[in-house]
Amino acid sequence: MIFFILLFFGGCAGSTGGGIKSIRHLLLYKNSVLELKRLVHPRAIIPVRINERAISPEIINNVLAFFLLYILIFVFGSVVMSLLGLDFITAFGSVATCLGNVGPGMGTVGPISNFAHLPDAGKWFLTFLMLLGRLELFTVLIIFSPSFWRK
Amino acid sequence: MNIKIILHIIGFLLLLTGFFMLTGILFSIYYGSNDIPALLISGLSTIIIGLIIWRATKEARYTEISKREGYLIVTAGWIIMSLFGAVPFMLHGAIPKFTNAFFETMSGFTTTGASILTDIESMPYGLLFWRSMTHWIGGMGIILLSIAILPILGIGGMQLYTAEVPGVTKDKLHPRVQETAKRLWGIYVILTGLEAILLLAGGMNLFDSLCHSFGTVATGGFSTKNASIAAYQSPFIEYVIIVFMILSGTNFTLHYHALHGKFNSYFKDDEFKFYFFFIVIVVVSIALYLIFSNSRAVESGFRDSAFSVISILSSTGFATVNYEAWAPFFSLAFLLLLLFGASTGSTSGGIKMLRHMVMFKNSLLELKRLIHPQAVITVKYNDKSIPHDVISKISAFVLLYLIIFAAGSALMAVLGLEIKSAMGAVAACLGNIGPGLGSTGPVSNYNEVPWIGKWVLSFIMLLGRLELYTVLIILSPSFWKS
């Protein structure tokens, strides 16, 4: 369970670690906690600060959109994998690990086994997820959006 | 912080709670069950204690309630109410352990419907009625009821209202908060009455029909039968409950407009459309799976799918079948449904549809923003742009929700639950749904959870019912700084 959550974290931004990345977690976590402060002082403007610099709302919004897309793809991916016949833990683990570019997941794709036994369709799907994760979602997804192809 | 006004209102809440406790005695007398002394003693002493606190602090009556006092009153009120509500169960001996009695009561008030009882049918009638009554009180909210009947709360009522009914948008039915509270409780009573009549017509007795109406309209899920709704084996009863679960998961503002003849207000509302079509798509796809893959009859496949999906989505938690037995895949599908919730402004729990809709739209629009970096692209709800700070609020909420879900699941896993049951239990309690997955699934109960886990889950239920912030804010240091 603990390792399952760790699969989501990822390394630092600008490093070669994959996943959601620590800076995004930090930013969103701070934003959520500051929301409590905003409730106590409804008129105060309380920005999120990283390295003492205030983060603009657009950036927070972008990080947020990223985070939610990540979760959405994770959820959708797990559903696809479990439809292909994987058990609960393995489906979760395999998608989380491929999306975060980690490697070993949980269950039958855990650290002491490998992905060889997965169905072919599952392998293709996981390969796509790896690419999505490595290019941080937007680069790949944008190609699928209709407004990208419109002049 | 004005302690007197806080105590004054909590005193009144106890007064109400005690009064509701006594109502169960009617059924004890009718059925001749042995719980009259337990209900009478605890009901009367709750009323007396409430009355003493209320009278002793009456000079605080006309002071204004600040935002912070509002949050404190609501959180403390709910905890104290659950402590008193647990007394009849312990006094009678039906639930001897304090942990279990508190869990059951908190589960009732927060309309979760997670039960530790292994044999519900052996409980005396008065206590069973009180157990369902906790749902009914908690569904629309006891604070809202106080606002509706206590004119002196007109001054600070709004602060209390926002603390108990946080929501996303503030759609008030009337400029005066007391009138809004009256209308909301009015619709609530009408829905409950209608359902009770229909269930009577479907062959339930008065006791069962009232208890199940309380459980449905509050989106609670306590049943008076061990097998829940499956005990009746009646398609009519199941359809009635399906319809009322959908209605209870709908924004009550829309019901109010419909009562005034504006029936098209339902399909003019983006959230309702999202909620409705989401239900249709999920129910139909699961029904198709059941019919073709599990070779079920068309009608019963559809009914089982609709009942289970809507029961979970509306955060009710009644059961007719064990959805996990359909196929391994459904554990995962229902875990996801556990995180959805129904509409804002309804009695349901969870993240709720409006938040999902806004977050989803916002994430997709980010792609558009990447292509047109200079364009200002806003998320629209009912043709109005949603301001930045509201989106930030919603996102902070969704995130905190997921953090609590993840941390809670980890904690439950440490306490010894297997991973699926741990996630299911936390999702079900945080969303005020009731049955989760695995050992806490629709055909089992929470009795086997270790006692620390029961306290954690009780806290999580309260967090979920008051939409996180009302409770969390009290734990934050900036709340106590003056």
Chai-1 contact restraints between the chains, C-beta under 6 A:
chainA,res_idxA,chainB,res_idxB,connection_type,confidence,min_distance_angstrom,max_distance_angstrom,comment,restraint_id
A,M1,B,A410,contact,1.0,0.0,6.0,A-B,restraint_1
A,M1,B,A413,contact,1.0,0.0,6.0,A-B,restraint_2
A,M1,B,I419,contact,1.0,0.0,6.0,A-B,restraint_3
A,I2,B,A410,contact,1.0,0.0,6.0,A-B,restraint_4
A,I5,B,A406,contact,1.0,0.0,6.0,A-B,restraint_5
A,L28,B,L399,contact,1.0,0.0,6.0,A-B,restraint_6
A,N31,B,A396,contact,1.0,0.0,6.0,A-B,restraint_7
A,S32,B,A396,contact,1.0,0.0,6.0,A-B,restraint_8
A,S32,B,L399,contact,1.0,0.0,6.0,A-B,restraint_9
A,S32,B,L400,contact,1.0,0.0,6.0,A-B,restraint_10
A,E35,B,A396,contact,1.0,0.0,6.0,A-B,restraint_11
A,L36,B,L472,contact,1.0,0.0,6.0,A-B,restraint_12
A,L36,B,I473,contact,1.0,0.0,6.0,A-B,restraint_13
A,L36,B,S476,contact,1.0,0.0,6.0,A-B,restraint_14
A,K37,B,S478,contact,1.0,0.0,6.0,A-B,restraint_15
A,L39,B,Y469,contact,1.0,0.0,6.0,A-B,restraint_16
A,L39,B,I473,contact,1.0,0.0,6.0,A-B,restraint_17
A,V40,B,S478,contact,1.0,0.0,6.0,A-B,restraint_18
A,V40,B,F479,contact,1.0,0.0,6.0,A-B,restraint_19
A,P57,B,H388,contact,1.0,0.0,6.0,A-B,restraint_20
A,L64,B,S395,contact,1.0,0.0,6.0,A-B,restraint_21
A,A65,B,N362,contact,1.0,0.0,6.0,A-B,restraint_22
A,A65,B,S363,contact,1.0,0.0,6.0,A-B,restraint_23
A,A65,B,E366,contact,1.0,0.0,6.0,A-B,restraint_24
A,L68,B,M359,contact,1.0,0.0,6.0,A-B,restraint_25
A,L68,B,S363,contact,1.0,0.0,6.0,A-B,restraint_26
A,L69,B,S363,contact,1.0,0.0,6.0,A-B,restraint_27
A,S82,B,F329,contact,1.0,0.0,6.0,A-B,restraint_28
A,S82,B,L332,contact,1.0,0.0,6.0,A-B,restraint_29
A,L83,B,F329,contact,1.0,0.0,6.0,A-B,restraint_30
A,F88,B,S331,contact,1.0,0.0,6.0,A-B,restraint_31
A,F88,B,L332,contact,1.0,0.0,6.0,A-B,restraint_32
A,F88,B,K420,contact,1.0,0.0,6.0,A-B,restraint_33
A,F138,B,L370,contact,1.0,0.0,6.0,A-B,restraint_34
A,I142,B,L367,contact,1.0,0.0,6.0,A-B,restraint_35
A,I142,B,L370,contact,1.0,0.0,6.0,A-B,restraint_36
A,S145,B,L367,contact,1.0,0.0,6.0,A-B,restraint_37
A,S147,B,K368,contact,1.0,0.0,6.0,A-B,restraint_38
A,S147,B,I371,contact,1.0,0.0,6.0,A-B,restraint_39
A,F148,B,I371,contact,1.0,0.0,6.0,A-B,restraint_40
